[in-house]
Amino acid sequence: MSEEMFEIIDDLTGKVIGMAPRSKCHGDPRLVHRAAHVVVLHPDGAGIFLQKRSMKKDIQPGKWDTAVGGHLMPGENFEQAARRELGEELGIHTDERLSKILEYKVRNEKESENVEVFCLVSGGPFHIQKSELDSVEYFSFEDLKKCLNEGRTQDFTPVLCRELEMLFSKGFSIENLLKK
């Protein structure tokens, strides 16, 4: 089976300037690619749905992360990628509106990507892709905020910590995300 190829973009213009295999996208800060993440909220406000990455994942295995996330495939826009990832990772195939809530850039020694984060309100049912995820669970915003404030983030991916910090700094709550 051949390795997935991702579009590499110019950091200034956002235009596609080439392709690189998955194995090269992590660990080379010059290879800027794109990723879509989806925050899944319980419709009753019971919490935010997180996934625990499979120990077979290539980066940050065994840590809690955003419910759904993945690189854009060639020709996809961010929302199309978010919908594809929802289908692949959680078995959610829906035309329900996805609300874009954040966008940011990751630049570190592990990866360089432009990220757009969407929100979906769903109580399931979920069909977990076992090769990607070890487990999934709803967490309350209050518990997550407490973990961040107390520095107890060793079980979370750095990306999840960043997204939570951005959500909290912008005043997002489960209640106002449910209204979107």
N, C-alpha and C positions, 0 to 999 in steps of 0.2 A: 504494500500500500504506500502510495507516495505521500510525502509530507505536505500539509496545508501551506499555501502561499498567501501572504498578506501584502496589501498595498502599503508602500512606504510613502509618506507625504513630506513635502517641504514645510519646515516649521513656520516659515513666514507667510507663505501664500496658502497653505493647506491643500495644494494641488498634488496629485499623485505623481511621483517621480521614479517609481520603480516597484519591484516586488522582492520579497525576501521570505525564505521558509520560516516556519514557526520557531525552529531551534535557534535561528539567528536574531529573532525579534526580542528575545530576552538576553540582556547582558551587553548590548551595544547601544549606548545612548544616542548614536547618530541615526539609528533606524527608528524613526518616529512612525508609529502606526496608530490605528484608531480602535476604540473599544466602546461598547454600549453596556451599561449596567441597568438593572431594574430593581427598585425597592418595591417589595410586595408588602402591602399592609392588610391586616385582617379587617373585614368590613365592619365589625363591631368595635373597632378600636382596640382590640386585644393585644396588638403589638405589631412589630416589624419582623418579617420572615427572613431568617438567615440560613445559609447553607454552611455545612462543615466540609471543607475540601477533602477529596479522597487523598489518601496517602500516596496514590500513584500520580497525583498532579505534579506538573513540572516546576511549579513555583509556589512557595508558601503552603505546602501540604499540611493537612491536619488542623488548619486554623479556620475560624468562623469568618465568613465573607458575605458580601451583598448577596441577596437571594439568587440573582442571575447575572452573569457577565460573560462577555466574550469579545473577541476581535471581530471587526467588520470583514466580511468576505469581499472579494473583488466585485465592484459595482454596487455594493449595498450602501444605503444611507444608515444613519444611526438608528432610526426607528425600525427599519426593516431588520437590522441585526438584533435589536432588542426582542422583536417578535419571534425571530428564528430561535434565539437562545431560550426564550420562554418555552417554546415547543420542545426543543431538544432536552433541556435540563429538567423542566418541571411538567412537561406534557400539557402545557396550557396553549391551546390554539384558539385565539380570540380576536375579534375585531374591536373589542372594547378600547376606549380611548386611553392612550398612554400619555401622561403629562410629563413633559420635560421639566425637571426641577433643579438640575445642576449641570454645569459643564466646567471642566478643569483640565490641567495638564499634569502629567506625572513625568518627572525627569530625575532619574536616579541611576545607580550603577546596575540595577536589575532590568529596568525597562524604561522606555520613553513612549508615552502614548497620550493622545488626546481622548478624553472620556466625556461622554454625555450620559447622565443618569436620569432615568425615567421612573415614574411611579405608577403602580397598578394596584387597585384594590381587589383582592381576591381571597376567598376562604378555601379555595381548592375545588374539586379534588386535585391533588398533585400526583404525578407519576414520576417518581424520582429516577434520574439516570444514574444508576449505581456506579458506573465507571467514573463518574465525575464527582459524586457526592457521597460522603459517609453518613451524614444525617442532616436533618433540617429541623428548625424549631422557631417558634415565635418568641421574641424578646420584647419587653416593654421599653419604651423610650427612656423611662425613668431609670431602669436598671442599666441601660447602656450609657446614659449620661453619667451615672454614678461611677461606673467602671472607668470612663474617660477621666473624670475629675480626680479620681483616686490613683490614676496611673496604672490600673490593673488591666492592661491591654495586651498582655503577652499571648492570649488565645485568639486575638483578632489579627487579620491581615492589616498591614499599614494602609492599604487602600480603603478598607472599611473604616479604620480610625479617621482617616482624612475626610471621608464622605460624612461620617457622623459629626465630626467637628464643624464641617461646613453647614450641615443641616441645622445644628444647634445654634451656630453663630448667626444664621439668617432668621432665627426665630421660628423655624419649622417645628410643628408639633404633629402628633398623629391626627389630632382633630382638624388642623388646617390642611394637612395633606389629604385627608378624607374628603374635604370639600372641593378639591381641585377637579 
